[in-house]
Amino acid sequence: MPKTFSLEEVAKHNSAESLWVVINNNVHDVTAFRLMHPGGAELLLQVAGRDATDDAERAHGNSRKAKSLMSKYCIGTLAVEQFHGQVQNGKVASLVFRILQLLVFRVFCRRVNL
Ligand code: HEM
């Protein structure tokens, strides 16, 4: 059964003794990995206990190595209701866009008597 964590739970793991980071709604325990991180342990400590999706994406680009290592250290996912804001905002934005598209299409159909 996959484990889910709240942001509050993740926030407790914000030190070198227990270092968790959230990336793309996945929770990673990088306590042991921090000393092997090519970007340095200090960077991981700076984002310990919180969502570091934007920082990690900016730093890693499309690095396959980073992606595959992330799955190795993944211990679960974030509780759905606390998913990264951008995901939810993105969904709402595309829904609004779709509704606008349909409205414009209806107006067009009426104009040309379809
Ligand atoms: C589970 C978490 C993470 C894993 C497994 C991971 C893994 C890696 C790997 C494998 C690389 C080398 C990439 C390559 O050479 O292709 C790397 C580089 C790097 N990472 Fe991470 N990383 C993690 C989180 C983060 C976070 C949260 C940040 C930023 C706060 C970060 C910043 C960096 C930076 C700055 C580099 C160096 C990029 C360079 O010099 O080209 N990483 N990481």
Backbone and ligand atoms as CSV (ligand in chain L), in Angstrom:
chain,resi,resn,atom,element,x,y,z
A,1,MET,N,N,0.858,-1.205,0.000
A,1,MET,CA,C,0.000,0.000,0.000
A,1,MET,C,C,0.889,1.249,0.000
A,2,PRO,N,N,0.758,2.140,-1.005
A,2,PRO,CA,C,1.628,3.315,-1.036
A,2,PRO,C,C,1.345,4.236,0.145
A,3,LYS,N,N,2.400,4.830,0.683
A,3,LYS,CA,C,2.243,5.697,1.852
A,3,LYS,C,C,1.977,7.130,1.429
A,4,THR,N,N,1.128,7.824,2.148
A,4,THR,CA,C,0.936,9.249,1.877
A,4,THR,C,C,1.295,10.036,3.131
A,5,PHE,N,N,1.816,11.232,2.905
A,5,PHE,CA,C,2.254,12.096,4.006
A,5,PHE,C,C,1.650,13.479,3.840
A,6,SER,N,N,1.406,14.149,4.958
A,6,SER,CA,C,0.955,15.541,4.894
A,6,SER,C,C,2.197,16.441,4.878
A,7,LEU,N,N,2.011,17.692,4.437
A,7,LEU,CA,C,3.139,18.638,4.434
A,7,LEU,C,C,3.654,18.865,5.852
A,8,GLU,N,N,2.742,18.786,6.825
A,8,GLU,CA,C,3.125,18.985,8.228
A,8,GLU,C,C,4.069,17.870,8.681
A,9,GLU,N,N,3.771,16.643,8.252
A,9,GLU,CA,C,4.622,15.499,8.608
A,9,GLU,C,C,5.998,15.657,7.943
A,10,VAL,N,N,5.974,16.023,6.658
A,10,VAL,CA,C,7.237,16.199,5.915
A,10,VAL,C,C,8.093,17.278,6.590
A,11,ALA,N,N,7.441,18.341,7.061
A,11,ALA,CA,C,8.160,19.487,7.644
A,11,ALA,C,C,8.975,19.106,8.879
A,12,LYS,N,N,8.600,17.995,9.522
A,12,LYS,CA,C,9.350,17.568,10.724
A,12,LYS,C,C,10.727,17.021,10.359
A,13,HIS,N,N,10.895,16.636,9.091
A,13,HIS,CA,C,12.158,16.022,8.656
A,13,HIS,C,C,13.013,17.058,7.932
A,14,ASN,N,N,13.486,18.025,8.709
A,14,ASN,CA,C,14.143,19.186,8.097
A,14,ASN,C,C,15.587,19.368,8.565
A,15,SER,N,N,16.233,18.254,8.902
A,15,SER,CA,C,17.615,18.367,9.387
A,15,SER,C,C,18.481,17.268,8.770
A,16,ALA,N,N,19.794,17.362,9.027
A,16,ALA,CA,C,20.731,16.367,8.487
A,16,ALA,C,C,20.447,14.976,9.064
A,17,GLU,N,N,19.813,14.928,10.239
A,17,GLU,CA,C,19.516,13.635,10.874
A,17,GLU,C,C,18.343,12.942,10.184
A,18,SER,N,N,17.418,13.740,9.677
A,18,SER,CA,C,16.286,13.193,8.924
A,18,SER,C,C,15.863,14.237,7.903
A,19,LEU,N,N,16.192,13.971,6.646
A,19,LEU,CA,C,16.044,14.988,5.601
A,19,LEU,C,C,15.111,14.512,4.488
A,20,TRP,N,N,13.886,15.065,4.475
A,20,TRP,CA,C,12.913,14.694,3.440
A,20,TRP,C,C,12.665,15.901,2.528
A,21,VAL,N,N,12.451,15.628,1.260
A,21,VAL,CA,C,12.034,16.711,0.335
A,21,VAL,C,C,10.905,16.188,-0.558
A,22,VAL,N,N,10.003,17.112,-0.919
A,22,VAL,CA,C,8.909,16.774,-1.831
A,22,VAL,C,C,9.271,17.284,-3.218
A,23,ILE,N,N,9.212,16.383,-4.211
A,23,ILE,CA,C,9.438,16.790,-5.597
A,23,ILE,C,C,8.337,16.148,-6.439
A,24,ASN,N,N,7.614,16.994,-7.177
A,24,ASN,CA,C,6.485,16.510,-7.994
A,24,ASN,C,C,5.527,15.629,-7.198
A,25,ASN,N,N,5.181,16.078,-6.018
A,25,ASN,CA,C,4.216,15.406,-5.136
A,25,ASN,C,C,4.705,14.070,-4.574
A,26,ASN,N,N,5.962,13.728,-4.830
A,26,ASN,CA,C,6.545,12.525,-4.227
A,26,ASN,C,C,7.436,12.933,-3.051
A,27,VAL,N,N,7.383,12.119,-1.997
A,27,VAL,CA,C,8.184,12.413,-0.805
A,27,VAL,C,C,9.457,11.558,-0.851
A,28,HIS,N,N,10.629,12.222,-0.698
A,28,HIS,CA,C,11.901,11.501,-0.752
A,28,HIS,C,C,12.646,11.634,0.564
A,29,ASP,N,N,13.208,10.502,1.019
A,29,ASP,CA,C,14.077,10.547,2.184
A,29,ASP,C,C,15.521,10.542,1.675
A,30,VAL,N,N,16.154,11.731,1.721
A,30,VAL,CA,C,17.514,11.846,1.172
A,30,VAL,C,C,18.556,12.024,2.283
A,31,THR,N,N,18.219,11.520,3.482
A,31,THR,CA,C,19.140,11.638,4.620
A,31,THR,C,C,20.511,11.037,4.274
A,32,ALA,N,N,20.504,9.814,3.753
A,32,ALA,CA,C,21.769,9.150,3.435
A,32,ALA,C,C,22.370,9.703,2.144
A,33,PHE,N,N,21.482,10.040,1.199
A,33,PHE,CA,C,21.949,10.479,-0.121
A,33,PHE,C,C,22.594,11.868,-0.090
A,34,ARG,N,N,22.256,12.684,0.928
A,34,ARG,CA,C,22.689,14.086,0.900
A,34,ARG,C,C,24.198,14.239,0.678
A,35,LEU,N,N,24.972,13.320,1.281
A,35,LEU,CA,C,26.437,13.429,1.165
A,35,LEU,C,C,26.946,12.986,-0.207
A,36,MET,N,N,26.084,12.328,-0.964
A,36,MET,CA,C,26.486,11.869,-2.303
A,36,MET,C,C,25.892,12.760,-3.392
A,37,HIS,N,N,25.063,13.723,-2.983
A,37,HIS,CA,C,24.359,14.552,-3.969
A,37,HIS,C,C,25.345,15.399,-4.780
A,38,PRO,N,N,25.348,15.264,-6.124
A,38,PRO,CA,C,26.294,16.035,-6.939
A,38,PRO,C,C,26.126,17.555,-6.767
A,39,GLY,N,N,24.930,17.978,-6.378
A,39,GLY,CA,C,24.680,19.411,-6.165
A,39,GLY,C,C,25.044,19.852,-4.748
A,40,GLY,N,N,25.500,18.925,-3.925
A,40,GLY,CA,C,25.936,19.258,-2.567
A,40,GLY,C,C,24.876,19.003,-1.511
A,41,ALA,N,N,25.339,18.709,-0.283
A,41,ALA,CA,C,24.432,18.437,0.838
A,41,ALA,C,C,23.746,19.721,1.305
A,42,GLU,N,N,24.471,20.825,1.214
A,42,GLU,CA,C,23.965,22.102,1.715
A,42,GLU,C,C,22.658,22.505,1.020
A,43,LEU,N,N,22.634,22.313,-0.304
A,43,LEU,CA,C,21.429,22.659,-1.080
A,43,LEU,C,C,20.224,21.851,-0.604
A,44,LEU,N,N,20.446,20.569,-0.347
A,44,LEU,CA,C,19.335,19.721,0.106
A,44,LEU,C,C,18.866,20.163,1.491
A,45,LEU,N,N,19.834,20.558,2.343
A,45,LEU,CA,C,19.456,21.023,3.687
A,45,LEU,C,C,18.609,22.297,3.618
A,46,GLN,N,N,18.917,23.140,2.631
A,46,GLN,CA,C,18.166,24.406,2.500
A,46,GLN,C,C,16.691,24.175,2.183
A,47,VAL,N,N,16.388,23.048,1.504
A,47,VAL,CA,C,14.985,22.796,1.137
A,47,VAL,C,C,14.382,21.645,1.959
A,48,ALA,N,N,15.121,21.229,3.007
A,48,ALA,CA,C,14.680,20.091,3.820
A,48,ALA,C,C,13.300,20.334,4.426
A,49,GLY,N,N,12.448,19.329,4.348
A,49,GLY,CA,C,11.131,19.409,4.984
A,49,GLY,C,C,10.093,20.160,4.179
A,50,ARG,N,N,10.415,20.468,2.912
A,50,ARG,CA,C,9.396,21.193,2.133
A,50,ARG,C,C,9.377,20.789,0.663
A,51,ASP,N,N,8.490,21.461,-0.087
A,51,ASP,CA,C,8.351,21.175,-1.513
A,51,ASP,C,C,9.478,21.861,-2.272
A,52,ALA,N,N,10.300,21.048,-2.949
A,52,ALA,CA,C,11.457,21.606,-3.668
A,52,ALA,C,C,11.328,21.336,-5.166
A,53,THR,N,N,10.077,21.174,-5.635
A,53,THR,CA,C,9.848,20.840,-7.051
A,53,THR,C,C,10.503,21.854,-7.985
A,54,ASP,N,N,10.236,23.128,-7.736
A,54,ASP,CA,C,10.759,24.163,-8.649
A,54,ASP,C,C,12.286,24.210,-8.620
A,55,ASP,N,N,12.868,24.152,-7.403
A,55,ASP,CA,C,14.341,24.200,-7.268
A,55,ASP,C,C,14.978,23.009,-7.996
A,56,ALA,N,N,14.406,21.819,-7.780
A,56,ALA,CA,C,14.989,20.618,-8.375
A,56,ALA,C,C,14.866,20.660,-9.898
A,57,GLU,N,N,13.711,21.090,-10.402
A,57,GLU,CA,C,13.540,21.122,-11.857
A,57,GLU,C,C,14.475,22.123,-12.501
A,58,ARG,N,N,14.642,23.258,-11.824
A,58,ARG,CA,C,15.557,24.289,-12.350
A,58,ARG,C,C,16.987,23.744,-12.387
A,59,ALA,N,N,17.376,23.024,-11.327
A,59,ALA,CA,C,18.762,22.555,-11.218
A,59,ALA,C,C,19.042,21.349,-12.114
A,60,HIS,N,N,18.061,20.448,-12.230
A,60,HIS,CA,C,18.334,19.186,-12.934
A,60,HIS,C,C,18.024,19.198,-14.410
A,61,GLY,N,N,17.152,20.099,-14.848
A,61,GLY,CA,C,16.728,20.075,-16.247
A,61,GLY,C,C,16.129,18.717,-16.553
A,62,ASN,N,N,16.628,18.061,-17.600
A,62,ASN,CA,C,16.070,16.749,-17.971
A,62,ASN,C,C,16.967,15.597,-17.550
A,63,SER,N,N,17.809,15.807,-16.560
A,63,SER,CA,C,18.766,14.771,-16.158
A,63,SER,C,C,18.067,13.438,-15.827
A,64,ARG,N,N,18.383,12.414,-16.612
A,64,ARG,CA,C,17.792,11.085,-16.384
A,64,ARG,C,C,18.318,10.494,-15.088
A,65,LYS,N,N,19.587,10.788,-14.818
A,65,LYS,CA,C,20.216,10.235,-13.623
A,65,LYS,C,C,19.477,10.731,-12.375
A,66,ALA,N,N,19.196,12.047,-12.360
A,66,ALA,CA,C,18.500,12.623,-11.209
A,66,ALA,C,C,17.121,11.985,-11.060
A,67,LYS,N,N,16.413,11.823,-12.205
A,67,LYS,CA,C,15.055,11.236,-12.155
A,67,LYS,C,C,15.092,9.814,-11.612
A,68,SER,N,N,16.029,9.005,-12.110
A,68,SER,CA,C,16.004,7.611,-11.678
A,68,SER,C,C,16.447,7.488,-10.219
A,69,LEU,N,N,17.366,8.366,-9.798
A,69,LEU,CA,C,17.774,8.313,-8.387
A,69,LEU,C,C,16.639,8.748,-7.470
A,70,MET,N,N,15.836,9.700,-7.959
A,70,MET,CA,C,14.715,10.171,-7.141
A,70,MET,C,C,13.774,9.026,-6.815
A,71,SER,N,N,13.503,8.168,-7.816
A,71,SER,CA,C,12.567,7.074,-7.528
A,71,SER,C,C,13.171,6.112,-6.494
A,72,LYS,N,N,14.498,6.031,-6.484
A,72,LYS,CA,C,15.153,5.156,-5.504
A,72,LYS,C,C,14.915,5.652,-4.064
A,73,TYR,N,N,14.884,6.975,-3.901
A,73,TYR,CA,C,14.745,7.534,-2.549
A,73,TYR,C,C,13.307,7.922,-2.201
A,74,CYS,N,N,12.380,7.614,-3.120
A,74,CYS,CA,C,10.976,7.959,-2.873
A,74,CYS,C,C,10.393,7.034,-1.805
A,75,ILE,N,N,9.745,7.633,-0.784
A,75,ILE,CA,C,9.162,6.810,0.288
A,75,ILE,C,C,7.632,6.901,0.306
A,76,GLY,N,N,7.066,7.722,-0.582
A,76,GLY,CA,C,5.610,7.843,-0.633
A,76,GLY,C,C,5.211,9.093,-1.383
A,77,THR,N,N,3.934,9.449,-1.257
A,77,THR,CA,C,3.446,10.646,-1.959
A,77,THR,C,C,2.818,11.610,-0.964
A,78,LEU,N,N,2.629,12.816,-1.470
A,78,LEU,CA,C,1.986,13.845,-0.665
A,78,LEU,C,C,0.480,13.568,-0.644
A,79,ALA,N,N,-0.195,13.910,0.454
A,79,ALA,CA,C,-1.646,13.745,0.517
A,79,ALA,C,C,-2.269,14.527,-0.644
A,80,VAL,N,N,-3.216,13.909,-1.352
A,80,VAL,CA,C,-3.756,14.476,-2.597
A,80,VAL,C,C,-4.210,15.929,-2.427
A,81,GLU,N,N,-4.883,16.222,-1.304
A,81,GLU,CA,C,-5.422,17.573,-1.117
A,81,GLU,C,C,-4.322,18.623,-0.962
A,82,GLN,N,N,-3.066,18.160,-0.789
A,82,GLN,CA,C,-1.975,19.128,-0.636
A,82,GLN,C,C,-1.048,19.128,-1.851
A,83,PHE,N,N,-1.530,18.559,-2.960
A,83,PHE,CA,C,-0.699,18.507,-4.163
A,83,PHE,C,C,-0.201,19.894,-4.532
A,84,HIS,N,N,0.977,19.899,-5.133
A,84,HIS,CA,C,1.638,21.120,-5.587
A,84,HIS,C,C,0.631,22.060,-6.256
A,85,GLY,N,N,0.530,23.304,-5.744
A,85,GLY,CA,C,-0.436,24.283,-6.234
A,85,GLY,C,C,-0.535,24.349,-7.740
A,86,GLN,N,N,0.629,24.282,-8.411
A,86,GLN,CA,C,0.636,24.451,-9.863
A,86,GLN,C,C,-0.202,23.397,-10.575
A,87,VAL,N,N,-0.235,22.175,-10.000
A,87,VAL,CA,C,-0.980,21.104,-10.652
A,87,VAL,C,C,-2.459,21.470,-10.657
A,88,GLN,N,N,-2.960,21.859,-9.431
A,88,GLN,CA,C,-4.378,22.187,-9.352
A,88,GLN,C,C,-4.710,23.435,-10.170
A,89,ASN,N,N,-3.864,24.478,-10.055
A,89,ASN,CA,C,-4.130,25.697,-10.801
A,89,ASN,C,C,-4.147,25.407,-12.289
A,90,GLY,N,N,-3.224,24.550,-12.742
A,90,GLY,CA,C,-3.136,24.193,-14.152
A,90,GLY,C,C,-4.415,23.514,-14.617
A,91,LYS,N,N,-4.972,22.645,-13.750
A,91,LYS,CA,C,-6.199,21.934,-14.127
A,91,LYS,C,C,-7.367,22.908,-14.234
A,92,VAL,N,N,-7.463,23.826,-13.258
A,92,VAL,CA,C,-8.552,24.804,-13.265
A,92,VAL,C,C,-8.434,25.673,-14.513
A,93,ALA,N,N,-7.203,26.119,-14.821
A,93,ALA,CA,C,-6.983,26.994,-15.978
A,93,ALA,C,C,-7.410,26.297,-17.264
A,94,SER,N,N,-7.077,24.998,-17.401
A,94,SER,CA,C,-7.429,24.331,-18.661
A,94,SER,C,C,-8.934,24.094,-18.754
A,95,LEU,N,N,-9.605,23.916,-17.591
A,95,LEU,CA,C,-11.060,23.747,-17.599
A,95,LEU,C,C,-11.732,25.053,-18.039
A,96,VAL,N,N,-11.273,26.188,-17.462
A,96,VAL,CA,C,-11.837,27.499,-17.815
A,96,VAL,C,C,-11.634,27.743,-19.307
A,97,PHE,N,N,-10.450,27.420,-19.813
A,97,PHE,CA,C,-10.131,27.619,-21.228
A,97,PHE,C,C,-11.074,26.799,-22.107
A,98,ARG,N,N,-11.342,25.555,-21.687
A,98,ARG,CA,C,-12.218,24.646,-22.454
A,98,ARG,C,C,-13.641,25.218,-22.510
A,99,ILE,N,N,-14.134,25.728,-21.363
A,99,ILE,CA,C,-15.490,26.292,-21.327
A,99,ILE,C,C,-15.573,27.495,-22.256
A,100,LEU,N,N,-14.532,28.363,-22.216
A,100,LEU,CA,C,-14.514,29.537,-23.091
A,100,LEU,C,C,-14.531,29.120,-24.555
A,101,GLN,N,N,-13.761,28.084,-24.873
A,101,GLN,CA,C,-13.703,27.559,-26.253
A,101,GLN,C,C,-15.097,27.144,-26.721
A,102,LEU,N,N,-15.841,26.421,-25.835
A,102,LEU,CA,C,-17.172,25.941,-26.193
A,102,LEU,C,C,-18.134,27.112,-26.409
A,103,LEU,N,N,-18.027,28.145,-25.523
A,103,LEU,CA,C,-18.902,29.314,-25.653
A,103,LEU,C,C,-18.668,30.011,-26.980
A,104,VAL,N,N,-17.386,30.218,-27.315
A,104,VAL,CA,C,-17.039,30.894,-28.574
A,104,VAL,C,C,-17.561,30.073,-29.755
A,105,PHE,N,N,-17.451,28.762,-29.651
A,105,PHE,CA,C,-17.916,27.882,-30.724
A,105,PHE,C,C,-19.428,27.997,-30.909
A,106,ARG,N,N,-20.170,28.062,-29.774
A,106,ARG,CA,C,-21.635,28.189,-29.842
A,106,ARG,C,C,-22.034,29.492,-30.510
A,107,VAL,N,N,-21.356,30.592,-30.109
A,107,VAL,CA,C,-21.660,31.905,-30.706
A,107,VAL,C,C,-21.408,31.833,-32.208
A,108,PHE,N,N,-20.309,31.208,-32.595
A,108,PHE,CA,C,-19.949,31.077,-34.011
A,108,PHE,C,C,-21.036,30.298,-34.764
A,109,CYS,N,N,-21.509,29.184,-34.174
A,109,CYS,CA,C,-22.532,28.360,-34.818
A,109,CYS,C,C,-23.817,29.157,-35.048
A,110,ARG,N,N,-24.187,29.966,-34.034
A,110,ARG,CA,C,-25.410,30.769,-34.161
A,110,ARG,C,C,-25.264,31.777,-35.293
A,111,ARG,N,N,-24.089,32.407,-35.331
A,111,ARG,CA,C,-23.855,33.444,-36.358
A,111,ARG,C,C,-24.001,32.882,-37.766
A,112,VAL,N,N,-23.477,31.663,-37.964
A,112,VAL,CA,C,-23.522,31.091,-39.315
A,112,VAL,C,C,-24.730,30.145,-39.484
A,113,ASN,N,N,-25.683,30.254,-38.519
A,113,ASN,CA,C,-26.908,29.465,-38.544
A,113,ASN,C,C,-26.693,27.965,-38.667
A,114,LEU,N,N,-25.780,27.450,-37.890
A,114,LEU,CA,C,-25.538,25.992,-37.923
A,114,LEU,C,C,-26.458,25.288,-36.922
L,1,HEM,C1,C,15.573,13.224,-4.325
L,1,HEM,C2,C,16.208,14.369,-4.491
L,1,HEM,C3,C,17.365,14.593,-5.427
L,1,HEM,C4,C,18.116,13.702,-6.144
L,1,HEM,C5,C,17.981,12.174,-6.191
L,1,HEM,C6,C,19.105,14.469,-6.882
L,1,HEM,C7,C,20.031,13.941,-7.729
L,1,HEM,C8,C,20.933,14.664,-8.477
L,1,HEM,C9,C,21.804,14.124,-9.495
L,1,HEM,C10,C,21.873,12.650,-9.918
L,1,HEM,C11,C,22.528,15.147,-9.999
L,1,HEM,C12,C,23.552,15.057,-11.137
L,1,HEM,C13,C,22.781,15.326,-12.417
L,1,HEM,C14,C,23.539,14.994,-13.672
L,1,HEM,O1,O,24.762,15.103,-13.681
L,1,HEM,O2,O,22.878,14.626,-14.653
L,1,HEM,C15,C,22.135,16.342,-9.295
L,1,HEM,C16,C,22.691,17.592,-9.505
L,1,HEM,C17,C,22.248,18.732,-8.906
L,1,HEM,N1,N,21.166,18.855,-8.071
L,1,HEM,FE1,FE,20.065,17.333,-7.326
L,1,HEM,N2,N,18.953,15.797,-6.595
L,1,HEM,C18,C,17.885,15.921,-5.727
L,1,HEM,C19,C,17.359,17.090,-5.227
L,1,HEM,C20,C,17.819,18.343,-5.517
L,1,HEM,C21,C,17.248,19.576,-5.029
L,1,HEM,C22,C,16.016,19.650,-4.135
L,1,HEM,C23,C,18.013,20.594,-5.514
L,1,HEM,C24,C,17.880,22.079,-5.305
L,1,HEM,C25,C,17.488,22.619,-4.198
L,1,HEM,C26,C,19.066,20.013,-6.302
L,1,HEM,C27,C,20.057,20.707,-6.929
L,1,HEM,C28,C,21.053,20.178,-7.716
L,1,HEM,C29,C,22.118,20.941,-8.350
L,1,HEM,C30,C,22.366,22.442,-8.216
L,1,HEM,C31,C,22.863,20.031,-9.084
L,1,HEM,C32,C,24.132,20.311,-9.869
L,1,HEM,C33,C,23.796,20.621,-11.301
L,1,HEM,C34,C,25.085,20.830,-12.098
L,1,HEM,O3,O,26.107,21.143,-11.520
L,1,HEM,O4,O,25.006,20.641,-13.294
L,1,HEM,N3,N,18.923,18.651,-6.288
L,1,HEM,N4,N,21.156,16.027,-8.386
